């Protein structure tokens, strides 16, 4: 039986959730002069969190969706400034290669947006693809776009490094689960399940797939955690073709498949981006399915024939926490004037952590904040129609 903890904490801002959105928010609020308490039920970068796991892609392309492209550009700059020369590196500049059949509209729109925004990008014809990437098997007519400056963030270590930096800056960090707030108006304090009390001027709930658990009546039908399977395959001994610089991150967009080259001797990572079944982040079993393994093996054999019989080194189950169309949720709670909801990463949010932190900090410190209409609670629907990839 747990012993009661009656500690009390007072601060300017309490941030619930030490994933990438919450950690960057706490870090930026502290840099803006706020006193901050950061809480997480399972710990920063834990394996139950959407920010857990080894790695995440940071790419600039989003079709015609310029808002996320511009945020990605800014986020990469902020990530690199924060990371500096940390070793082992938290960012690998692998490049990101988009693959698509002829005249595929999303990839065509991506190229146009990248050029408009001024992102370094190369358009590769079918012949131009084959020369630098002989390890691939390309379907007839396949073309690509290459973002040479994009790459991979080492997710778990990046979040944990960020939380450590926030603590050094004065953020108070608690490993504690919170009790869902009740009432309306202005929230004076928040309680933890272990009996602690946190009083704050503002409260930010950036707890990913736990948002609909803490606020079921409000978000139960608006945020949908899904089960996603990720696989790591061993590359041939002494073969450098499946690691940077010979292999970039690549995305087979129309197949909803993405892969990361071998990094830090962990094997080649591949996954299917299609949303899986509903998933409970607290209690869900994290064993992959035979069907999921067979599906990624088929994609691997099709695109990288020499990896056809590659051994599976490891596999894991994570989750997305999806809004109906993939846009983020960043808005004030309608029942509490000083409670903010930050989530809806929808499988693409990790890279944007720095921009989310800056944006939420500006909202909290601005007496008349302007909220991007696409991020508002009012814009969220229950009919799932994914539009952001």
C-alpha positions in Angstrom: 0.0 0.0 0.0 1.3 3.4 -1.0 2.1 5.9 1.8 0.2 9.2 1.6 2.3 12.1 0.4 0.8 15.5 1.5 3.4 17.7 -0.2 2.2 20.9 -1.7 3.7 22.8 -4.7 3.0 26.3 -5.9 4.0 27.6 -9.3 3.1 29.7 -12.3 2.5 26.8 -14.5 1.9 23.0 -14.0 2.5 20.8 -17.0 1.0 17.3 -17.0 2.9 15.0 -19.3 6.6 14.9 -19.9 6.5 13.7 -23.5 7.8 15.9 -26.3 4.9 18.4 -26.2 4.9 18.7 -22.4 8.7 18.7 -22.0 9.2 21.5 -24.6 6.4 23.5 -23.0 7.9 23.2 -19.5 11.3 24.1 -20.9 10.1 27.2 -22.8 7.9 28.4 -20.0 10.9 28.2 -17.6 13.1 30.1 -20.1 10.3 32.8 -20.2 10.7 33.2 -16.5 7.8 31.1 -15.2 8.1 28.8 -12.2 7.1 25.4 -13.5 6.1 21.9 -12.1 6.3 19.1 -14.7 4.6 15.8 -13.9 4.5 12.4 -15.6 2.9 9.2 -14.4 5.4 6.8 -15.9 8.5 9.1 -16.4 9.9 11.1 -19.2 10.3 9.1 -22.5 8.7 6.0 -21.0 7.7 3.1 -23.3 4.0 3.7 -22.8 4.2 7.2 -24.1 3.7 8.3 -27.7 7.1 10.0 -27.3 8.8 6.8 -26.2 10.8 4.5 -28.5 14.1 5.0 -30.2 13.6 7.3 -33.1 11.3 9.7 -35.0 11.6 11.2 -38.5 11.9 14.9 -38.8 10.9 16.0 -42.4 9.6 19.1 -43.9 7.1 17.7 -46.4 3.4 17.9 -45.8 1.7 18.1 -49.2 0.2 21.5 -49.6 -0.1 22.0 -45.9 2.2 24.9 -45.5 1.5 25.5 -41.7 3.2 22.2 -40.8 6.0 22.6 -43.3 6.9 26.0 -41.8 6.7 24.6 -38.3 9.0 21.7 -39.3 11.6 24.1 -40.6 11.5 26.1 -37.4 11.4 23.0 -35.3 14.5 21.5 -36.9 16.4 24.7 -36.2 15.3 24.7 -32.5 16.1 21.0 -32.1 19.6 21.5 -33.5 20.2 24.6 -31.3 19.1 22.6 -28.2 21.0 19.4 -29.1 24.3 21.2 -30.0 27.2 18.7 -29.8 25.5 16.2 -27.4 27.1 12.7 -27.8 25.9 10.2 -28.9 24.1 12.5 -31.3 20.3 13.1 -30.9 19.9 14.1 -34.5 21.1 12.2 -37.6 21.1 14.1 -40.8 20.2 11.2 -43.0 18.1 13.0 -45.6 14.5 12.0 -46.2 13.4 10.4 -49.5 9.8 10.5 -50.7 8.8 7.8 -53.2 5.7 8.0 -55.4 4.2 6.8 -58.6 4.0 9.1 -61.6 1.7 12.2 -61.1 0.9 11.3 -57.5 -0.8 14.5 -56.2 0.4 14.6 -52.6 4.0 14.2 -53.4 3.7 16.7 -56.2 2.1 19.2 -53.8 4.9 18.5 -51.3 7.5 19.4 -53.8 5.7 22.7 -54.7 5.3 23.6 -51.0 8.9 22.9 -50.1 10.1 25.1 -53.0 7.7 27.9 -52.0 8.9 27.8 -48.4 12.6 27.7 -49.5 13.4 24.2 -48.2 16.4 22.5 -49.8 14.9 19.8 -52.0 15.8 17.7 -55.0 13.4 16.2 -57.5 14.6 12.8 -58.8 13.3 11.3 -62.0 13.1 7.4 -62.2 16.6 7.3 -63.8 18.0 9.7 -61.2 16.6 7.6 -58.4 18.3 4.4 -59.6 21.9 5.7 -59.7 22.4 6.8 -56.0 20.2 4.1 -54.6 21.0 0.8 -56.2 19.9 -1.2 -53.2 16.3 -0.3 -53.9 13.9 -1.9 -56.4 11.7 0.8 -57.9 8.5 0.2 -59.7 8.4 1.5 -63.2 7.7 5.3 -63.2 8.6 5.8 -59.5 10.0 9.2 -58.9 11.1 10.9 -55.7 11.9 14.0 -53.8 14.9 14.2 -51.4 15.1 16.5 -48.4 18.9 16.4 -47.8 18.8 18.3 -44.5 16.1 16.3 -42.8 16.7 13.1 -40.8 16.1 11.3 -37.5 15.6 12.4 -33.9 16.5 9.9 -31.2 13.2 10.2 -29.5 13.5 8.7 -26.0 17.0 10.2 -25.3 16.0 13.6 -26.8 13.0 13.8 -24.4 15.0 12.7 -21.4 17.8 15.1 -22.3 15.3 17.9 -22.6 13.7 17.2 -19.2 17.1 17.1 -17.6 17.9 20.5 -19.1 14.6 21.8 -17.8 15.3 20.5 -14.3 18.8 22.2 -14.4 17.0 25.4 -15.4 14.7 25.2 -12.3 11.7 23.1 -13.4 10.4 20.9 -10.6 9.8 17.4 -11.9 7.5 14.9 -10.3 6.8 11.3 -11.3 3.2 11.3 -10.3 -0.3 10.5 -11.8 -2.9 13.2 -11.5 -6.5 13.1 -10.5 -8.9 14.5 -13.1 -9.9 18.0 -12.2 -13.6 18.7 -11.4 -15.8 21.8 -11.4 -15.7 24.8 -13.6 -14.3 28.4 -13.6 -10.8 28.8 -12.5 -8.8 25.7 -11.4 -7.0 26.5 -8.2 -5.0 23.3 -7.7 -4.4 19.8 -9.0 -4.1 16.6 -6.9 -2.0 13.6 -7.6 -3.0 10.0 -6.8 -0.3 9.9 -4.2 -1.8 12.9 -2.3 0.4 15.8 -3.5 -1.2 19.2 -4.4 0.0 21.5 -7.1 -1.4 25.1 -7.1 -0.7 27.1 -10.2 -1.9 30.1 -12.2 -2.1 27.9 -15.4 -2.4 24.2 -16.0 -1.3 22.5 -19.3 -2.4 19.0 -20.0 0.0 17.6 -22.6 -0.5 13.9 -21.8 -1.1 12.5 -25.2 -3.2 9.3 -25.2 -4.2 10.0 -21.6 -6.1 13.2 -22.5 -9.3 11.3 -23.3 -8.9 9.4 -20.0 -8.6 12.5 -17.9 -11.3 14.4 -19.8 -13.6 11.6 -21.1 -16.7 13.6 -21.5 -14.9 16.3 -23.5 -12.3 14.3 -25.5 -13.5 10.7 -25.4 -14.8 10.9 -28.9 -12.3 13.4 -30.2 -8.9 11.8 -29.6 -8.5 8.2 -30.6 -5.3 6.3 -29.5 -4.4 3.5 -32.0 -2.0 0.6 -31.8 1.0 0.9 -34.1 3.6 -1.8 -34.7 7.3 -1.0 -35.4 10.0 -3.5 -36.5 13.8 -3.5 -36.7 15.6 -5.9 -39.1 19.3 -6.9 -39.1 21.3 -5.7 -42.1 23.9 -8.0 -43.8 27.3 -8.2 -42.1 29.8 -5.6 -43.3 27.1 -4.1 -45.7 26.9 -0.3 -45.5 24.1 0.1 -48.1 21.4 0.2 -45.5 22.9 2.9 -43.2 23.7 6.6 -43.8 25.0 8.1 -45.9 24.1 5.4 -48.5 20.5 5.1 -47.3 18.3 7.9 -46.2 15.0 7.7 -44.4 12.5 6.7 -47.0 8.7 6.9 -47.3 6.6 4.9 -49.8 3.8 7.4 -49.5 0.9 5.7 -51.4 1.7 2.4 -49.5 1.8 4.3 -46.1 5.1 2.7 -45.3 8.2 4.4 -43.9 11.6 3.2 -43.0 14.7 4.5 -41.2 18.2 3.4 -42.1 20.3 1.5 -39.6 21.2 3.9 -36.8 23.4 3.1 -33.7 23.6 -0.5 -34.8 19.9 -1.2 -34.0 18.9 -2.4 -37.4 16.7 -1.0 -40.2 13.4 0.3 -38.8 10.2 -0.1 -40.8 6.5 0.4 -40.0 3.2 0.9 -41.7 1.7 4.3 -41.1 -1.9 3.2 -41.4 -3.9 3.6 -38.2 -4.2 0.5 -36.2 -7.0 -0.7 -33.8 -8.0 1.2 -30.6 -5.4 0.9 -27.9 -5.2 1.5 -24.1 -1.8 2.9 -23.2 -2.0 1.8 -19.6 -3.1 -1.8 -20.0 -2.5 -2.8 -23.7 -0.2 -5.7 -24.4 2.8 -4.7 -26.5 3.4 -7.8 -28.5 3.4 -7.5 -32.3 1.2 -9.6 -34.4 2.2 -12.3 -37.0 0.0 -10.4 -39.5 1.9 -7.1 -38.9 5.3 -8.8 -39.3 4.2 -10.5 -42.5 3.0 -7.2 -43.9 6.3 -5.3 -43.3 8.3 -8.2 -44.6 6.4 -8.0 -47.8 7.1 -4.3 -48.2 10.7 -4.9 -47.3 11.1 -7.6 -49.9 9.4 -5.5 -52.5 11.5 -2.4 -52.0 14.8 -3.8 -50.7 15.2 -7.3 -52.2 18.5 -8.0 -50.4 16.7 -7.6 -47.1 14.1 -10.1 -48.0 15.3 -12.7 -45.5 16.7 -10.3 -42.9 16.3 -11.4 -39.3 14.0 -9.6 -37.1 16.1 -8.0 -34.3 13.3 -6.4 -32.3 9.8 -5.2 -32.5 7.5 -3.0 -30.3 4.0 -1.6 -30.1 3.6 2.1 -29.6 0.5 4.3 -30.2 -0.7 7.3 -32.1 -3.1 9.7 -30.4 -5.2 10.8 -33.3 -7.6 13.6 -33.9 -10.2 13.0 -36.6 -8.2 14.6 -39.4 -4.6 14.7 -37.9 -4.5 18.4 -36.8 -3.1 19.2 -33.4 -5.4 20.1 -30.4 -4.0 23.2 -28.6 -6.8 25.2 -26.9 -8.2 26.3 -23.6 -10.5 23.9 -21.8 -14.1 25.2 -22.2 -14.9 24.7 -18.5 -11.7 26.1 -17.0 -10.3 29.5 -17.9 -6.7 28.5 -16.9 -6.5 25.0 -18.2 -5.0 24.2 -21.6 -5.3 21.1 -23.7 -2.2 20.2 -25.8 -2.2 17.0 -27.8 -3.4 15.3 -30.9 0.1 14.5 -32.2 -1.6 12.1 -34.6 1.6 10.2 -35.5 3.4 13.2 -36.9 3.7 15.5 -33.8 7.1 14.5 -32.3 9.2 16.7 -34.7 7.1 19.7 -33.8 7.7 19.6 -30.1 9.8 22.8 -30.0 7.2 24.8 -31.9 4.4 23.5 -29.7 6.4 24.6 -26.6 7.0 28.1 -28.0 3.4 28.4 -29.2 1.8 27.3 -25.8 4.2 29.6 -23.9 3.0 32.5 -26.0 -0.6 31.6 -25.4 -0.2 31.4 -21.6 1.7 34.7 -21.4 -0.5 36.7 -23.8 -3.6 38.2 -22.1 -5.5 38.0 -25.4 -4.1 34.9 -27.1 -4.9 34.2 -30.8 -5.4 30.4 -31.3 -4.8 28.9 -34.7 -8.3 27.9 -35.9 -7.1 24.4 -37.0 -5.9 23.7 -33.5 -9.1 24.7 -31.7 -11.4 22.3 -29.8 -14.2 23.6 -31.9 -12.6 22.4 -35.1 -12.4 18.8 -33.9 -14.9 16.3 -35.2 -15.8 12.7 -34.4 -15.9 11.5 -38.0 -12.4 10.2 -38.8 -11.1 11.4 -42.1 -7.3 11.7 -42.0 -6.0 14.7 -43.9 -2.6 15.4 -42.3 0.3 12.8 -42.9 
